[in-house]
Amino acid sequence: MADPLDSEEDASCVLLIDDDEQVRQLISEQIQMLGHRVIEAENGIEGLARIRRDSPDLVLLDLEMPGLDGRDVLSRAKKDVRTRDIPIV
């Protein structure tokens, strides 16, 4: 019998927001090895849009990014009724 987590559709979704492509790649590979689906954003503006659009199960957020930094993304996501309950690390 197949494990339900083997299905990408059933896997939890993790949004990884980081401006460093190599960091995203390394972390993404590790998360996928644990059986989770990963979506990525390379900056705060894109990340905030993906939080709102994709409603991930968890967000891994780089705090120090140029432009809209992680602290601003966190603040805005927690003020938005649609996204405030999404865990952000």
Summary of the structure (lengths in Angstrom):
residues: 89
radius of gyration: 13.2
end to end distance: 33.8
largest distance: 47.8
contacts: 251
relative contact order: 0.20
helix: 42%
strand: 17%
